[in-house]
Amino acid sequence: MLQLRQVITALKRVVTMKTIKRQALLPYSAKQMFELVDDINKYPEFLPNCAGATEVERSDNQVIATLAVSKGGFEKQFTTKNTNTPYSRIDMELVDGPFKQLTGLWSFTSLDEQACKIELEVSFEFSNMLTSMAFSSIFNHLAESFVEAFSNRAKQVYG
């Protein structure tokens, strides 16, 4: 009975809400970094485990986008609605996908004309235990590597 209780407790930890926060100080303008993050169609070129990215719809300050995440033969897609405040923030919320909840915020703080601080906060909870067990580590890795991947992308694009 004790082992069953321990297994259930461990499984509940897998399904619970997780929050990942990352930040970096970069020698690029807030505008440059905002534009990189907003260029969703290019994500598969440089984001780890990103198998596809499609802008479904774009209006003045909103983008509906679908990302495909893949690793070891497993692939899942999710769609977010991104609300853009040009050059300062991008708010993300779940539209569809294997999550019970997914929210995120990119913020871009100008330090001077050629430097900024970027911050990413992503909170997510998978919709069920099996999906969580299969994709939790993949999505954790993706979310944790975003800031580094965009920093490296900025070096490629802007020098």
Backbone as numpy.savetxt, mean C-alpha at the origin, in Angstrom:
# Nx Ny Nz CAx CAy CAz Cx Cy Cz
-7.45 -29.83 25.22 -8.27 -28.63 25.22 -7.40 -27.37 25.22
-6.31 -27.42 25.99 -5.42 -26.27 26.05 -4.79 -25.99 24.69
-4.39 -27.04 23.97 -3.79 -26.85 22.65 -4.78 -26.23 21.68
-6.02 -26.65 21.70 -7.05 -26.08 20.82 -7.22 -24.60 21.11
-7.24 -24.23 22.37 -7.39 -22.83 22.76 -6.18 -22.02 22.27
-4.98 -22.59 22.36 -3.78 -21.90 21.87 -3.83 -21.72 20.36
-4.31 -22.73 19.64 -4.43 -22.63 18.18 -5.43 -21.55 17.81
-6.57 -21.52 18.48 -7.59 -20.50 18.20 -7.05 -19.11 18.49
-6.35 -18.94 19.58 -5.75 -17.65 19.91 -4.74 -17.23 18.85
-3.92 -18.15 18.40 -2.93 -17.85 17.35 -3.61 -17.47 16.05
-4.67 -18.16 15.69 -5.39 -17.85 14.46 -6.07 -16.50 14.53
-6.59 -16.13 15.69 -7.22 -14.81 15.84 -6.20 -13.71 15.61
-4.96 -13.92 16.04 -3.91 -12.93 15.82 -3.64 -12.72 14.34
-3.76 -13.79 13.56 -3.52 -13.71 12.12 -4.57 -12.85 11.44
-5.81 -12.88 11.93 -6.93 -12.21 11.28 -7.10 -10.77 11.76
-6.54 -10.39 12.88 -6.79 -9.07 13.44 -6.19 -7.95 12.59
-6.68 -6.74 12.85 -6.25 -5.55 12.13 -4.76 -5.31 12.35
-4.06 -4.99 11.28 -2.65 -4.65 11.36 -2.45 -3.25 10.81
-1.53 -2.53 11.39 -1.18 -1.19 10.91 0.31 -1.14 10.68
0.68 -0.64 9.52 2.08 -0.48 9.15 2.33 0.99 8.89
3.38 1.52 9.51 3.75 2.93 9.32 5.20 2.99 8.87
5.46 3.76 7.84 6.81 3.96 7.33 6.97 5.42 6.94
8.21 5.90 7.01 8.49 7.27 6.59 9.91 7.38 6.09
10.17 8.44 5.35 11.53 8.68 4.84 11.69 10.16 4.54
12.91 10.64 4.72 13.29 11.99 4.29 14.03 11.82 2.97
13.58 12.54 1.94 14.13 12.33 0.60 14.55 13.64 -0.05
15.57 13.58 -0.91 16.06 14.78 -1.60 15.27 15.07 -2.88
13.94 14.98 -2.77 13.05 15.27 -3.89 11.89 16.10 -3.37
11.26 16.85 -4.25 10.15 17.70 -3.81 8.92 16.86 -3.48
8.05 17.44 -2.67 6.79 16.77 -2.34 5.99 16.52 -3.63
6.04 17.45 -4.56 5.33 17.29 -5.83 5.87 16.09 -6.60
7.18 15.94 -6.67 7.78 14.81 -7.39 7.35 13.48 -6.77
7.40 13.39 -5.45 7.05 12.14 -4.78 5.55 11.84 -4.90
4.73 12.88 -4.79 3.29 12.71 -4.97 3.00 12.13 -6.36
3.65 12.69 -7.37 3.41 12.24 -8.75 3.84 10.79 -8.95
4.92 10.36 -8.30 5.33 8.95 -8.39 4.28 8.02 -7.79
3.79 8.37 -6.62 2.80 7.54 -5.94 1.48 7.53 -6.72
1.15 8.65 -7.33 -0.09 8.77 -8.09 -0.03 8.09 -9.45
1.15 7.70 -9.91 1.32 7.07 -11.23 1.13 5.55 -11.09
-0.07 5.15 -10.80 -0.41 3.78 -10.42 -0.08 2.76 -11.50
-0.27 3.11 -12.76 -0.03 2.16 -13.84 1.43 1.68 -13.91
2.35 2.43 -13.32 3.77 2.06 -13.35 4.18 1.14 -12.19
3.31 0.91 -11.23 3.66 0.13 -10.05 4.32 -1.22 -10.36
3.82 -1.99 -11.34 4.44 -3.30 -11.60 5.91 -3.21 -12.02
6.35 -2.05 -12.48 7.74 -1.88 -12.90 8.72 -1.89 -11.72
8.23 -1.56 -10.51 9.18 -1.39 -9.41 8.70 -1.85 -8.04
7.42 -2.13 -7.86 6.94 -2.57 -6.55 7.07 -4.07 -6.40
7.70 -4.54 -5.33 7.83 -5.98 -5.11 6.46 -6.66 -5.03
6.33 -7.79 -5.66 5.12 -8.61 -5.62 3.89 -7.97 -6.27
4.07 -6.86 -6.98 2.95 -6.23 -7.68 2.89 -6.81 -9.09
1.87 -7.63 -9.33 1.73 -8.33 -10.62 0.94 -7.52 -11.64
0.24 -6.48 -11.18 -0.53 -5.66 -12.10 -1.12 -4.47 -11.38
-1.35 -3.40 -12.14 -1.97 -2.19 -11.59 -2.75 -1.52 -12.71
-3.99 -1.19 -12.43 -4.85 -0.59 -13.43 -5.66 0.55 -12.83
-5.62 1.70 -13.48 -6.53 2.78 -13.12 -7.87 2.45 -13.75
-8.86 2.24 -12.93 -10.20 1.91 -13.41 -10.93 3.19 -13.82
-10.71 4.23 -13.02 -11.40 5.50 -13.25 -10.57 6.62 -12.62
-10.55 7.78 -13.27 -9.85 8.94 -12.71 -10.70 10.18 -12.93
-10.86 10.97 -11.86 -11.53 12.27 -11.96 -10.57 13.31 -11.40
-11.05 14.51 -11.15 -10.17 15.59 -10.70 -9.33 15.21 -9.49
-9.97 14.69 -8.45 -9.20 14.39 -7.24 -9.38 12.96 -6.74
-9.96 12.08 -7.57 -10.14 10.70 -7.15 -9.67 9.73 -8.22
-9.11 8.62 -7.75 -8.68 7.54 -8.63 -9.20 6.23 -8.04
-9.86 5.45 -8.88 -10.22 4.09 -8.52 -9.17 3.21 -9.20
-8.48 2.39 -8.42 -7.39 1.58 -8.98 -7.45 0.16 -8.44
-7.03 -0.78 -9.28 -6.95 -2.19 -8.89 -5.50 -2.64 -8.95
-5.04 -3.25 -7.86 -3.70 -3.83 -7.79 -3.81 -5.34 -7.68
-2.91 -6.02 -8.36 -2.79 -7.47 -8.23 -1.49 -7.76 -7.51
-1.57 -8.54 -6.45 -0.41 -8.90 -5.64 -0.19 -10.40 -5.81
1.06 -10.79 -6.07 1.34 -12.18 -6.37 2.65 -12.62 -5.73
2.66 -13.87 -5.26 3.90 -14.46 -4.77 3.71 -15.97 -4.68
4.68 -16.69 -5.17 4.66 -18.14 -5.07 3.44 -18.80 -5.68
2.94 -18.24 -6.77 1.78 -18.82 -7.43 0.44 -18.36 -6.89
0.43 -17.61 -5.79 -0.80 -17.06 -5.25 -0.97 -15.64 -5.75
-2.18 -15.28 -6.14 -2.45 -13.91 -6.58 -3.80 -13.46 -6.05
-3.84 -12.23 -5.59 -5.09 -11.60 -5.14 -5.12 -10.19 -5.70
-6.33 -9.72 -5.99 -6.53 -8.35 -6.45 -7.35 -7.59 -5.43
-7.10 -6.29 -5.36 -7.95 -5.44 -4.54 -8.06 -4.09 -5.22
-9.18 -3.43 -4.96 -9.46 -2.14 -5.57 -9.63 -1.11 -4.47
-9.01 0.05 -4.67 -9.14 1.15 -3.71 -9.63 2.41 -4.40
-10.24 3.27 -3.60 -10.58 4.62 -4.05 -9.57 5.54 -3.38
-8.80 6.24 -4.19 -7.79 7.15 -3.68 -8.27 8.58 -3.86
-8.30 9.32 -2.77 -8.69 10.73 -2.82 -7.42 11.55 -2.70
-7.14 12.33 -3.74 -5.89 13.08 -3.82 -6.07 14.53 -3.39
-5.17 14.98 -2.55 -4.99 16.39 -2.26 -3.62 16.70 -2.83
-3.60 17.29 -4.07 -2.34 17.38 -4.81 -1.15 17.87 -3.99
-0.13 17.06 -4.11 1.21 17.29 -3.58 1.31 17.24 -2.06
0.20 16.90 -1.36 0.31 16.80 0.10 -0.19 15.48 0.68
-1.21 14.86 0.07 -1.70 13.60 0.64 -2.53 12.81 -0.36
-2.57 11.50 -0.12 -3.44 10.58 -0.86 -4.08 9.67 0.17
-5.41 9.74 0.27 -6.17 8.89 1.19 -6.71 7.70 0.41
-6.53 6.50 0.95 -6.98 5.28 0.27 -8.03 4.58 1.12
-9.06 4.05 0.43 -10.04 3.23 1.12 -10.47 2.08 0.22
-10.79 0.98 0.84 -11.14 -0.24 0.13 -12.45 -0.09 -0.64
-12.44 -0.55 -1.89 -13.66 -0.69 -2.69 -14.03 -2.16 -2.79
-13.03 -3.00 -3.09 -13.28 -4.43 -3.25 -11.99 -5.20 -3.05
-12.10 -6.40 -2.53 -10.92 -7.23 -2.37 -11.03 -8.17 -1.19
-9.94 -8.86 -0.87 -9.96 -9.90 0.16 -9.84 -9.36 1.59
-10.21 -8.10 1.78 -10.06 -7.47 3.09 -11.43 -7.21 3.71
-11.46 -7.29 5.02 -12.61 -6.81 5.77 -12.52 -5.30 5.83
-11.28 -4.83 5.96 -11.03 -3.39 6.02 -9.64 -3.10 5.47
-9.53 -2.00 4.74 -8.23 -1.52 4.25 -8.32 -0.01 4.11
-7.45 0.69 4.81 -7.34 2.14 4.67 -5.87 2.49 4.61
-5.59 3.62 4.00 -4.20 4.05 3.93 -4.10 5.55 3.74
-2.97 6.07 4.09 -2.69 7.49 3.91 -1.23 7.67 3.54
-1.01 8.30 2.39 0.31 8.80 2.02 0.30 10.28 2.35
1.33 10.77 3.02 1.45 12.22 3.22 2.83 12.66 2.75
2.86 13.86 2.18 4.06 14.42 1.58 4.25 15.81 2.18
5.31 15.99 2.96 5.57 17.25 3.63 6.81 17.89 3.04
6.64 19.07 2.48 7.76 19.77 1.87 8.70 20.29 2.96
9.98 20.03 2.80 10.99 20.54 3.73 11.69 21.75 3.13
11.89 21.72 1.83 12.32 22.86 1.04 12.01 22.52 -0.42
12.54 23.30 -1.37 12.18 23.07 -2.77 12.60 21.70 -3.29
13.66 21.14 -2.73 14.16 19.85 -3.22 14.29 18.79 -2.12
13.41 18.85 -1.14 13.43 17.82 -0.09 12.03 17.70 0.52
11.70 16.49 0.91 10.40 16.27 1.54 10.47 15.07 2.48
9.44 14.99 3.29 9.23 13.83 4.15 8.01 13.11 3.59
8.15 11.81 3.34 6.98 11.02 2.93 6.65 10.06 4.06
5.36 9.88 4.27 4.88 8.97 5.30 3.77 8.11 4.71
3.76 6.86 5.09 2.71 5.94 4.69 2.18 5.23 5.92
0.88 5.22 6.06 0.22 4.44 7.10 -0.86 3.59 6.43
-0.76 2.28 6.60 -1.73 1.35 6.02 -2.27 0.47 7.15
-3.60 0.40 7.24 -4.26 -0.49 8.20 -5.11 -1.47 7.42
-5.00 -2.74 7.78 -5.76 -3.75 7.03 -6.12 -4.94 7.90
-7.22 -5.55 7.52 -7.67 -6.79 8.14 -8.28 -7.64 7.03
-7.83 -8.87 6.91 -8.36 -9.75 5.88 -9.77 -10.20 6.25
-10.55 -10.55 5.23 -11.95 -10.90 5.44 -12.15 -12.27 6.08
-11.18 -13.17 5.91 -11.32 -14.47 6.55 -9.96 -15.05 6.89
-9.99 -16.06 7.72 -8.77 -16.65 8.26 -7.90 -17.29 7.18
-8.50 -18.01 6.23 -7.72 -18.68 5.19 -6.98 -17.68 4.31
-7.67 -16.62 3.91 -7.02 -15.58 3.10 -5.92 -14.92 3.90
-6.19 -14.67 5.16 -5.18 -14.05 6.02 -3.94 -14.93 6.13
-4.15 -16.22 6.31 -3.01 -17.13 6.44 -2.21 -17.19 5.13
-2.90 -17.14 4.00 -2.22 -17.25 2.71 -1.52 -15.96 2.29
-2.13 -14.81 2.59 -1.63 -13.56 2.02 -1.10 -12.55 3.02
-1.23 -12.82 4.30 -0.79 -11.85 5.29 0.68 -11.49 5.14
1.54 -12.47 5.02 2.98 -12.16 4.91 3.30 -11.45 3.61
2.62 -11.81 2.51 2.85 -11.14 1.23 2.44 -9.68 1.32
1.23 -9.42 1.85 0.76 -8.05 1.93 1.57 -7.25 2.94
1.95 -7.87 4.06 2.83 -7.19 5.02 4.11 -6.73 4.33
4.73 -7.64 3.58 5.98 -7.31 2.89 5.76 -6.18 1.88
4.68 -6.26 1.12 4.38 -5.22 0.14 4.23 -3.87 0.81
3.39 -3.81 1.85 3.15 -2.54 2.54 4.42 -2.01 3.20
5.19 -2.89 3.81 6.42 -2.46 4.48 7.48 -1.97 3.49
7.45 -2.48 2.27 8.47 -2.11 1.29 8.08 -0.93 0.41
6.85 -0.42 0.54 6.39 0.67 -0.31 7.31 1.89 -0.27
7.60 2.39 0.91 8.39 3.63 1.02 9.77 3.44 0.41
10.41 2.32 0.70 11.72 2.05 0.11 11.63 1.93 -1.41
10.60 1.26 -1.89 10.44 1.09 -3.34 10.23 2.43 -4.03
9.43 3.30 -3.44 9.22 4.62 -4.04 10.46 5.49 -3.93
11.23 5.35 -2.86 12.51 6.07 -2.74 13.46 5.64 -3.85
13.55 4.34 -4.08 14.41 3.83 -5.16 13.91 4.26 -6.53
12.59 4.27 -6.69 12.01 4.71 -7.97 12.34 6.18 -8.23
12.30 7.00 -7.19 12.63 8.42 -7.35 14.07 8.58 -7.83
14.98 7.77 -7.31 16.38 7.82 -7.77 16.47 7.50 -9.25
15.70 6.49 -9.70 15.71 6.11 -11.12 15.14 7.22 -12.00
14.02 7.78 -11.58 13.30 8.76 -12.41 13.94 10.14 -12.35
14.32 10.59 -11.16 14.78 11.97 -10.98 16.30 12.09 -10.82
16.98 10.98 -10.66 18.44 11.02 -10.51 18.92 11.23 -9.11
